[in-house]
């Protein structure tokens, strides 16, 4: 795996093992991360074919409130008190 970061030190792309192999086009094996400009929250992760694999929605405190996967299935993460995120 190869990780690339943007000018604000945020994860920009992830290239998998296949994309790093000799003779392969890395652009065909990269996931692209997108961020909200105002909050700098990660909004989507997009596959090389242009399909959104993950879409995040945040609450007023900047926490992931909802997450949709590439099949449009919705996950509502929950927090128990101040502890870690539970899905």
CNS distance restraints for C-alpha pairs under 8 A (distance, minus, plus):
assign (resid   1 and name CA) (resid  14 and name CA) 6.81 0.50 0.50
assign (resid   1 and name CA) (resid  15 and name CA) 5.57 0.50 0.50
assign (resid   1 and name CA) (resid  16 and name CA) 4.62 0.50 0.50
assign (resid   1 and name CA) (resid  17 and name CA) 5.35 0.50 0.50
assign (resid   1 and name CA) (resid  20 and name CA) 7.45 0.50 0.50
assign (resid   2 and name CA) (resid  14 and name CA) 5.71 0.50 0.50
assign (resid   2 and name CA) (resid  15 and name CA) 5.05 0.50 0.50
assign (resid   2 and name CA) (resid  16 and name CA) 6.61 0.50 0.50
assign (resid   2 and name CA) (resid  17 and name CA) 7.98 0.50 0.50
assign (resid   2 and name CA) (resid  20 and name CA) 7.66 0.50 0.50
assign (resid   3 and name CA) (resid  11 and name CA) 7.08 0.50 0.50
assign (resid   3 and name CA) (resid  12 and name CA) 7.64 0.50 0.50
assign (resid   3 and name CA) (resid  13 and name CA) 5.93 0.50 0.50
assign (resid   3 and name CA) (resid  14 and name CA) 4.75 0.50 0.50
assign (resid   3 and name CA) (resid  15 and name CA) 6.54 0.50 0.50
assign (resid   4 and name CA) (resid  11 and name CA) 6.12 0.50 0.50
assign (resid   4 and name CA) (resid  12 and name CA) 5.59 0.50 0.50
assign (resid   4 and name CA) (resid  13 and name CA) 5.22 0.50 0.50
assign (resid   4 and name CA) (resid  14 and name CA) 6.52 0.50 0.50
assign (resid   5 and name CA) (resid   9 and name CA) 5.40 0.50 0.50
assign (resid   5 and name CA) (resid  10 and name CA) 5.26 0.50 0.50
assign (resid   5 and name CA) (resid  11 and name CA) 4.49 0.50 0.50
assign (resid   5 and name CA) (resid  12 and name CA) 4.79 0.50 0.50
assign (resid   5 and name CA) (resid  13 and name CA) 6.90 0.50 0.50
assign (resid   6 and name CA) (resid  10 and name CA) 5.48 0.50 0.50
assign (resid   6 and name CA) (resid  11 and name CA) 6.50 0.50 0.50
assign (resid   6 and name CA) (resid  12 and name CA) 5.59 0.50 0.50
assign (resid  11 and name CA) (resid  33 and name CA) 6.71 0.50 0.50
assign (resid  12 and name CA) (resid  32 and name CA) 5.91 0.50 0.50
assign (resid  12 and name CA) (resid  33 and name CA) 5.14 0.50 0.50
assign (resid  12 and name CA) (resid  34 and name CA) 7.29 0.50 0.50
assign (resid  13 and name CA) (resid  30 and name CA) 6.13 0.50 0.50
assign (resid  13 and name CA) (resid  31 and name CA) 5.50 0.50 0.50
assign (resid  13 and name CA) (resid  32 and name CA) 4.70 0.50 0.50
assign (resid  13 and name CA) (resid  33 and name CA) 6.13 0.50 0.50
assign (resid  14 and name CA) (resid  30 and name CA) 5.36 0.50 0.50
assign (resid  14 and name CA) (resid  31 and name CA) 5.27 0.50 0.50
assign (resid  14 and name CA) (resid  32 and name CA) 6.87 0.50 0.50
assign (resid  15 and name CA) (resid  19 and name CA) 5.84 0.50 0.50
assign (resid  15 and name CA) (resid  20 and name CA) 6.97 0.50 0.50
assign (resid  15 and name CA) (resid  26 and name CA) 6.48 0.50 0.50
assign (resid  15 and name CA) (resid  27 and name CA) 7.83 0.50 0.50
assign (resid  15 and name CA) (resid  29 and name CA) 5.60 0.50 0.50
assign (resid  15 and name CA) (resid  30 and name CA) 4.41 0.50 0.50
assign (resid  15 and name CA) (resid  31 and name CA) 6.65 0.50 0.50
assign (resid  16 and name CA) (resid  20 and name CA) 6.60 0.50 0.50
assign (resid  16 and name CA) (resid  29 and name CA) 5.99 0.50 0.50
assign (resid  16 and name CA) (resid  30 and name CA) 6.71 0.50 0.50
assign (resid  17 and name CA) (resid  21 and name CA) 6.48 0.50 0.50
assign (resid  18 and name CA) (resid  24 and name CA) 7.07 0.50 0.50
assign (resid  18 and name CA) (resid  26 and name CA) 7.82 0.50 0.50
assign (resid  18 and name CA) (resid  29 and name CA) 6.76 0.50 0.50
assign (resid  19 and name CA) (resid  24 and name CA) 5.62 0.50 0.50
assign (resid  19 and name CA) (resid  25 and name CA) 5.95 0.50 0.50
assign (resid  19 and name CA) (resid  26 and name CA) 4.09 0.50 0.50
assign (resid  19 and name CA) (resid  27 and name CA) 7.23 0.50 0.50
assign (resid  19 and name CA) (resid  28 and name CA) 6.84 0.50 0.50
assign (resid  19 and name CA) (resid  29 and name CA) 4.89 0.50 0.50
assign (resid  19 and name CA) (resid  30 and name CA) 7.33 0.50 0.50
assign (resid  20 and name CA) (resid  24 and name CA) 6.83 0.50 0.50
assign (resid  20 and name CA) (resid  25 and name CA) 7.99 0.50 0.50
assign (resid  20 and name CA) (resid  26 and name CA) 6.17 0.50 0.50
assign (resid  25 and name CA) (resid  29 and name CA) 7.35 0.50 0.50
assign (resid  26 and name CA) (resid  30 and name CA) 6.46 0.50 0.50
assign (resid  27 and name CA) (resid  48 and name CA) 7.01 0.50 0.50
assign (resid  28 and name CA) (resid  48 and name CA) 5.53 0.50 0.50
assign (resid  28 and name CA) (resid  49 and name CA) 7.86 0.50 0.50
assign (resid  29 and name CA) (resid  48 and name CA) 6.18 0.50 0.50
assign (resid  30 and name CA) (resid  47 and name CA) 6.71 0.50 0.50
assign (resid  30 and name CA) (resid  48 and name CA) 5.69 0.50 0.50
assign (resid  31 and name CA) (resid  45 and name CA) 6.44 0.50 0.50
assign (resid  31 and name CA) (resid  46 and name CA) 5.55 0.50 0.50
assign (resid  31 and name CA) (resid  47 and name CA) 4.81 0.50 0.50
assign (resid  31 and name CA) (resid  48 and name CA) 6.06 0.50 0.50
assign (resid  32 and name CA) (resid  45 and name CA) 5.50 0.50 0.50
assign (resid  32 and name CA) (resid  46 and name CA) 5.07 0.50 0.50
assign (resid  32 and name CA) (resid  47 and name CA) 6.57 0.50 0.50
assign (resid  32 and name CA) (resid  48 and name CA) 7.66 0.50 0.50
assign (resid  33 and name CA) (resid  42 and name CA) 6.89 0.50 0.50
assign (resid  33 and name CA) (resid  43 and name CA) 7.63 0.50 0.50
assign (resid  33 and name CA) (resid  44 and name CA) 5.83 0.50 0.50
assign (resid  33 and name CA) (resid  45 and name CA) 4.57 0.50 0.50
assign (resid  33 and name CA) (resid  46 and name CA) 6.47 0.50 0.50
assign (resid  34 and name CA) (resid  42 and name CA) 5.81 0.50 0.50
assign (resid  34 and name CA) (resid  43 and name CA) 5.61 0.50 0.50
assign (resid  34 and name CA) (resid  44 and name CA) 5.22 0.50 0.50
assign (resid  34 and name CA) (resid  45 and name CA) 6.43 0.50 0.50
assign (resid  35 and name CA) (resid  40 and name CA) 5.48 0.50 0.50
assign (resid  35 and name CA) (resid  41 and name CA) 5.33 0.50 0.50
assign (resid  35 and name CA) (resid  42 and name CA) 4.33 0.50 0.50
assign (resid  35 and name CA) (resid  43 and name CA) 5.10 0.50 0.50
assign (resid  35 and name CA) (resid  44 and name CA) 7.11 0.50 0.50
assign (resid  36 and name CA) (resid  40 and name CA) 4.96 0.50 0.50
assign (resid  36 and name CA) (resid  41 and name CA) 5.39 0.50 0.50
assign (resid  36 and name CA) (resid  42 and name CA) 6.50 0.50 0.50
assign (resid  36 and name CA) (resid  43 and name CA) 6.21 0.50 0.50
assign (resid  37 and name CA) (resid  41 and name CA) 7.86 0.50 0.50
assign (resid  41 and name CA) (resid  62 and name CA) 7.71 0.50 0.50
assign (resid  42 and name CA) (resid  56 and name CA) 7.01 0.50 0.50
assign (resid  43 and name CA) (resid  55 and name CA) 5.65 0.50 0.50
assign (resid  43 and name CA) (resid  56 and name CA) 5.03 0.50 0.50
assign (resid  43 and name CA) (resid  57 and name CA) 7.02 0.50 0.50
assign (resid  44 and name CA) (resid  52 and name CA) 6.64 0.50 0.50
assign (resid  44 and name CA) (resid  53 and name CA) 7.40 0.50 0.50
assign (resid  44 and name CA) (resid  54 and name CA) 5.38 0.50 0.50
assign (resid  44 and name CA) (resid  55 and name CA) 4.43 0.50 0.50
assign (resid  44 and name CA) (resid  56 and name CA) 6.27 0.50 0.50
assign (resid  45 and name CA) (resid  52 and name CA) 5.92 0.50 0.50
assign (resid  45 and name CA) (resid  53 and name CA) 5.57 0.50 0.50
assign (resid  45 and name CA) (resid  54 and name CA) 5.08 0.50 0.50
assign (resid  45 and name CA) (resid  55 and name CA) 6.70 0.50 0.50
assign (resid  46 and name CA) (resid  50 and name CA) 5.97 0.50 0.50
assign (resid  46 and name CA) (resid  51 and name CA) 5.65 0.50 0.50
assign (resid  46 and name CA) (resid  52 and name CA) 4.29 0.50 0.50
assign (resid  46 and name CA) (resid  53 and name CA) 5.42 0.50 0.50
assign (resid  46 and name CA) (resid  54 and name CA) 7.12 0.50 0.50
assign (resid  47 and name CA) (resid  51 and name CA) 5.43 0.50 0.50
assign (resid  47 and name CA) (resid  52 and name CA) 6.22 0.50 0.50
assign (resid  47 and name CA) (resid  53 and name CA) 6.30 0.50 0.50
assign (resid  51 and name CA) (resid  70 and name CA) 7.09 0.50 0.50
assign (resid  52 and name CA) (resid  69 and name CA) 7.70 0.50 0.50
assign (resid  52 and name CA) (resid  70 and name CA) 5.75 0.50 0.50
assign (resid  53 and name CA) (resid  68 and name CA) 7.95 0.50 0.50
assign (resid  53 and name CA) (resid  69 and name CA) 5.35 0.50 0.50
assign (resid  53 and name CA) (resid  70 and name CA) 4.05 0.50 0.50
assign (resid  53 and name CA) (resid  71 and name CA) 7.85 0.50 0.50
assign (resid  54 and name CA) (resid  67 and name CA) 6.76 0.50 0.50
assign (resid  54 and name CA) (resid  68 and name CA) 5.61 0.50 0.50
assign (resid  54 and name CA) (resid  69 and name CA) 4.62 0.50 0.50
assign (resid  54 and name CA) (resid  70 and name CA) 6.01 0.50 0.50
assign (resid  55 and name CA) (resid  67 and name CA) 5.58 0.50 0.50
assign (resid  55 and name CA) (resid  68 and name CA) 5.12 0.50 0.50
assign (resid  55 and name CA) (resid  69 and name CA) 6.59 0.50 0.50
assign (resid  56 and name CA) (resid  64 and name CA) 6.38 0.50 0.50
assign (resid  56 and name CA) (resid  65 and name CA) 7.49 0.50 0.50
assign (resid  56 and name CA) (resid  66 and name CA) 5.90 0.50 0.50
assign (resid  56 and name CA) (resid  67 and name CA) 4.58 0.50 0.50
assign (resid  56 and name CA) (resid  68 and name CA) 6.62 0.50 0.50
assign (resid  57 and name CA) (resid  64 and name CA) 5.80 0.50 0.50
assign (resid  57 and name CA) (resid  65 and name CA) 5.48 0.50 0.50
assign (resid  57 and name CA) (resid  66 and name CA) 5.04 0.50 0.50
assign (resid  57 and name CA) (resid  67 and name CA) 6.27 0.50 0.50
assign (resid  58 and name CA) (resid  62 and name CA) 5.48 0.50 0.50
assign (resid  58 and name CA) (resid  63 and name CA) 5.22 0.50 0.50
assign (resid  58 and name CA) (resid  64 and name CA) 4.44 0.50 0.50
assign (resid  58 and name CA) (resid  65 and name CA) 4.79 0.50 0.50
assign (resid  58 and name CA) (resid  66 and name CA) 6.86 0.50 0.50
assign (resid  59 and name CA) (resid  63 and name CA) 5.50 0.50 0.50
assign (resid  59 and name CA) (resid  64 and name CA) 6.43 0.50 0.50
assign (resid  59 and name CA) (resid  65 and name CA) 5.37 0.50 0.50
assign (resid  64 and name CA) (resid  77 and name CA) 7.24 0.50 0.50
assign (resid  65 and name CA) (resid  76 and name CA) 6.17 0.50 0.50
assign (resid  65 and name CA) (resid  77 and name CA) 6.41 0.50 0.50
assign (resid  66 and name CA) (resid  74 and name CA) 6.84 0.50 0.50
assign (resid  66 and name CA) (resid  75 and name CA) 5.74 0.50 0.50
assign (resid  66 and name CA) (resid  76 and name CA) 4.74 0.50 0.50
assign (resid  66 and name CA) (resid  77 and name CA) 6.55 0.50 0.50
assign (resid  67 and name CA) (resid  74 and name CA) 5.77 0.50 0.50
assign (resid  67 and name CA) (resid  75 and name CA) 5.14 0.50 0.50
assign (resid  67 and name CA) (resid  76 and name CA) 6.52 0.50 0.50
assign (resid  67 and name CA) (resid  77 and name CA) 7.83 0.50 0.50
assign (resid  68 and name CA) (resid  72 and name CA) 5.42 0.50 0.50
assign (resid  68 and name CA) (resid  73 and name CA) 5.37 0.50 0.50
assign (resid  68 and name CA) (resid  74 and name CA) 4.57 0.50 0.50
assign (resid  68 and name CA) (resid  75 and name CA) 6.24 0.50 0.50
assign (resid  69 and name CA) (resid  73 and name CA) 5.47 0.50 0.50
assign (resid  69 and name CA) (resid  74 and name CA) 6.81 0.50 0.50
assign (resid  75 and name CA) (resid  87 and name CA) 7.51 0.50 0.50
assign (resid  76 and name CA) (resid  87 and name CA) 7.13 0.50 0.50
assign (resid  77 and name CA) (resid  85 and name CA) 6.68 0.50 0.50
assign (resid  77 and name CA) (resid  86 and name CA) 5.92 0.50 0.50
assign (resid  77 and name CA) (resid  87 and name CA) 4.68 0.50 0.50
assign (resid  78 and name CA) (resid  85 and name CA) 6.11 0.50 0.50
assign (resid  78 and name CA) (resid  86 and name CA) 5.32 0.50 0.50
assign (resid  78 and name CA) (resid  87 and name CA) 6.12 0.50 0.50
assign (resid  79 and name CA) (resid  83 and name CA) 6.45 0.50 0.50
assign (resid  79 and name CA) (resid  84 and name CA) 6.42 0.50 0.50
assign (resid  79 and name CA) (resid  85 and name CA) 5.06 0.50 0.50
assign (resid  79 and name CA) (resid  86 and name CA) 5.79 0.50 0.50
assign (resid  80 and name CA) (resid  84 and name CA) 7.36 0.50 0.50
assign (resid  80 and name CA) (resid  85 and name CA) 7.57 0.50 0.50
assign (resid  80 and name CA) (resid  86 and name CA) 7.49 0.50 0.50
